[in-house]
Every structure is written in structure tokens, then in C-alpha cells.
Amino acid sequence: MRLDTKLFIFVIFVFLIFYYNQSYFFENNFSDKLILFLVPLIWPGLAHGSLDVLIAKKLKIIITKNQLYFFILGYLSISLFIVLLWIITPNLSLSMFLIISAVHFGISDTIQKKNFFYTEIFFRGFVPISTPIYFYNEEVKFIFSRLNADEIFINNLIIYNDIFFIILISLLIIFLFFQIINIKKNNFDTFIEVQLIIFTFYFFEPFTAFCLYFCFFHSLRHLLIEKETLNISFMKLIVSTIPITLISTIGISLLYFFILQDNLNYLSLIFISLSALTVPHMLLINKYRIPKN
């Protein structure tokens, strides 16, 4: 079993104990939960996209200093466009964020390279998105309303997701059955991980489940894969993530405290910032991870 999977299991176990002893903590107390997850949201959460410059160099997108400046400018321009789009049209931006997140989670976390490659991308991507919407309607309504989506849009999203989730789980059962009868190392890991993800988003309310999955599984998996791909030590991996992570953290903090504080809550800031950074990150990872792309 992979290291990131083992850590994910350990963190889930720790939070199950915490949940049974401090269940009141998980009742929409977003401020305390944000403080609890603040460090992992920054590292490895925010940090897992900070290797994009190294990845671009490996792909030979960046060779010269001018190409480096152009890459950073393009990256920031796309991110700024997403922020502005979210302010102008939150319903469309939320829809884009959910789809983009599903595609990104699927591409980044999939470990099979041949059999069921695109099928696994589909399930790994949409299970973390569809499951909490199906099981936690009220919590999801609250979160999405804080992201400035209107009530009619949210209600329609939940209705369509209920249908999609039933189809998703039905197809997932068939997919996992084929994984069992054709069991191999990667198949076994996929079988375990998908069930862990479903359990996490079923048992924990959406914000906690998202932080557990995003920080302790998705982000760590990305960093560990890039450590192997870029052939660098763990210490160099950590050092390489510090500059961009620090700049991003300072930038997001300044954006909130000096520009958007009166019109934007911290929950909006987290998801909008992640959305803005995910789009250029996903475009790069899509080119990097999908064979012959």
C-alpha cells in the first residue's frame, strides 16, 4: 500500500476518535475548523502546486528566462481572470470549479496507467464532488450560499446531483467488481482508496471531509509523485515548495485584508483562491499526466 494511502487511513482514524469525543466541534463551526486545518491547507495543500515551474521546465515549456517570466505572467493572468469571473458570475464559476476540481482530482490521483485509466479518472474525480452534495444537502446549501451562488441554482444543482450520484455509485460498483476479479497491486490500491474517499465524504461533514481529502491525500500524492518524477530528495522537495507557497500565502492574505474583506468571507476566499490556482495548475498537470497528451 502506498505511503499517502497509509497516512490518509491514519488521519481518518485520528479524526474518528476526535469526532466521537468532540462531536460538537464538527457542527458548522467553520472558524475553529479553519484554524485546525490552517497549516495543512498551506502545506501540503497550497504547496502541492508550487512545483509547477519545475514541471514546466521538465516539459521544456520553460527553457529561457523570458519563457519563465511569460509562464509566471500567464499563470497569474489565468488565476486573476478566475477571481474576477467568480465575482461577476458566481453560479457559472461554482459550476466550473466543481467540474475542474473533478477533472483535476481524477487526473492527479489515478495510479493505473493502462487498464481502466480514464474510467478511474472519472470515478476518482466525481466521487469527492458528488458524495457530499448527496448526503449533506443543508451543509452544502450553506457553503455554496457563502460562495454567493443563488438559492435556485443551488437547489437545481442538488436535484441533478441526486440523479447523477445514483448513476455514479451504480457504475462504481461494477467498476470495483472488475477490480476485484482482476486484482493486481494498482487495482487493490484503487479499490481501497475509492472506498476510503467515499467513507470520508459520507461520515464527515463537507468542510472537514474536503480538508482531510485535499490536504492528507490529494496534495501529498501529488508531491510524492513529483518527488519521484523530478528525481529530487524529500528535503529538496520541501525547500522547492517554500518560495511559491510563501508568496501565494502572503498574496491571498493581502487580497483578503486590504481588498476583499468587506465583501468576501474566509470560506469564499479559500475556495475562490483554490479555484483560481487550480485552473492553470490543472492545465499543466493534464499535459503532464495523460499519456500522449
ChimeraX attribute file (.defattr): number of C-alpha atoms within 10 A of each C-alpha:
attribute: neighborCount
match mode: 1-to-1
recipient: residues
	/A:1	12
	/A:2	10
	/A:3	12
	/A:4	18
	/A:5	20
	/A:6	13
	/A:7	14
	/A:8	23
	/A:9	16
	/A:10	13
	/A:11	15
	/A:12	20
	/A:13	12
	/A:14	11
	/A:15	15
	/A:16	16
	/A:17	11
	/A:18	13
	/A:19	14
	/A:20	9
	/A:21	10
	/A:22	11
	/A:23	11
	/A:24	10
	/A:25	13
	/A:26	17
	/A:27	10
	/A:28	16
	/A:29	11
	/A:30	15
	/A:31	10
	/A:32	12
	/A:33	16
	/A:34	17
	/A:35	10
	/A:36	13
	/A:37	16
	/A:38	13
	/A:39	13
	/A:40	17
	/A:41	21
	/A:42	16
	/A:43	20
	/A:44	24
	/A:45	26
	/A:46	24
	/A:47	25
	/A:48	24
	/A:49	22
	/A:50	22
	/A:51	22
	/A:52	21
	/A:53	18
	/A:54	15
	/A:55	19
	/A:56	17
	/A:57	14
	/A:58	14
	/A:59	13
	/A:60	11
	/A:61	15
	/A:62	18
	/A:63	12
	/A:64	11
	/A:65	9
	/A:66	10
	/A:67	14
	/A:68	16
	/A:69	12
	/A:70	13
	/A:71	17
	/A:72	13
	/A:73	12
	/A:74	13
	/A:75	17
	/A:76	15
	/A:77	14
	/A:78	15
	/A:79	22
	/A:80	15
	/A:81	12
	/A:82	23
	/A:83	20
	/A:84	14
	/A:85	15
	/A:86	23
	/A:87	16
	/A:88	11
	/A:89	12
	/A:90	20
	/A:91	19
	/A:92	13
	/A:93	21
	/A:94	20
	/A:95	14
	/A:96	16
	/A:97	21
	/A:98	17
	/A:99	15
	/A:100	18
	/A:101	21
	/A:102	21
	/A:103	19
	/A:104	22
	/A:105	25
	/A:106	24
	/A:107	23
	/A:108	22
	/A:109	21
	/A:110	22
	/A:111	17
	/A:112	17
	/A:113	13
	/A:114	8
	/A:115	10
	/A:116	15
	/A:117	16
	/A:118	16
	/A:119	16
	/A:120	22
	/A:121	21
	/A:122	19
	/A:123	21
	/A:124	26
	/A:125	24
	/A:126	20
	/A:127	22
	/A:128	26
	/A:129	20
	/A:130	22
	/A:131	23
	/A:132	23
	/A:133	22
	/A:134	20
	/A:135	16
	/A:136	16
	/A:137	15
	/A:138	10
	/A:139	17
	/A:140	19
	/A:141	19
	/A:142	14
	/A:143	17
	/A:144	20
	/A:145	16
	/A:146	16
	/A:147	24
	/A:148	16
	/A:149	21
	/A:150	14
	/A:151	13
	/A:152	8
	/A:153	14
	/A:154	18
	/A:155	13
	/A:156	11
	/A:157	14
	/A:158	18
	/A:159	13
	/A:160	11
	/A:161	18
	/A:162	17
	/A:163	11
	/A:164	15
	/A:165	18
	/A:166	14
	/A:167	11
	/A:168	18
	/A:169	16
	/A:170	11
	/A:171	14
	/A:172	19
	/A:173	11
	/A:174	10
	/A:175	16
	/A:176	19
	/A:177	13
	/A:178	14
	/A:179	19
	/A:180	12
	/A:181	9
	/A:182	10
	/A:183	13
	/A:184	11
	/A:185	10
	/A:186	15
	/A:187	20
	/A:188	15
	/A:189	17
	/A:190	22
	/A:191	18
	/A:192	13
	/A:193	20
	/A:194	18
	/A:195	12
	/A:196	17
	/A:197	20
	/A:198	18
	/A:199	14
	/A:200	24
	/A:201	26
	/A:202	18
	/A:203	13
	/A:204	19
	/A:205	18
	/A:206	25
	/A:207	21
	/A:208	21
	/A:209	21
	/A:210	18
	/A:211	20
	/A:212	23
	/A:213	22
	/A:214	20
	/A:215	24
	/A:216	24
	/A:217	24
	/A:218	23
	/A:219	24
	/A:220	24
	/A:221	23
	/A:222	20
	/A:223	23
	/A:224	16
	/A:225	14
	/A:226	18
	/A:227	18
	/A:228	11
	/A:229	11
	/A:230	14
	/A:231	11
	/A:232	12
	/A:233	11
	/A:234	13
	/A:235	9
	/A:236	11
	/A:237	17
	/A:238	17
	/A:239	10
	/A:240	17
	/A:241	20
	/A:242	15
	/A:243	13
	/A:244	17
	/A:245	21
	/A:246	16
	/A:247	12
	/A:248	18
	/A:249	15
	/A:250	12
	/A:251	11
	/A:252	14
	/A:253	15
	/A:254	13
	/A:255	13
	/A:256	17
	/A:257	11
	/A:258	9
	/A:259	11
	/A:260	14
	/A:261	14
	/A:262	9
	/A:263	9
	/A:264	16
	/A:265	13
	/A:266	16
	/A:267	17
	/A:268	18
	/A:269	20
	/A:270	14
	/A:271	15
	/A:272	23
	/A:273	18
	/A:274	17
	/A:275	23
	/A:276	23
	/A:277	21
	/A:278	22
	/A:279	20
	/A:280	20
	/A:281	19
	/A:282	20
	/A:283	12
	/A:284	17
	/A:285	20
	/A:286	16
	/A:287	12
	/A:288	17
	/A:289	13
	/A:290	13
	/A:291	10
	/A:292	6
	/A:293	7
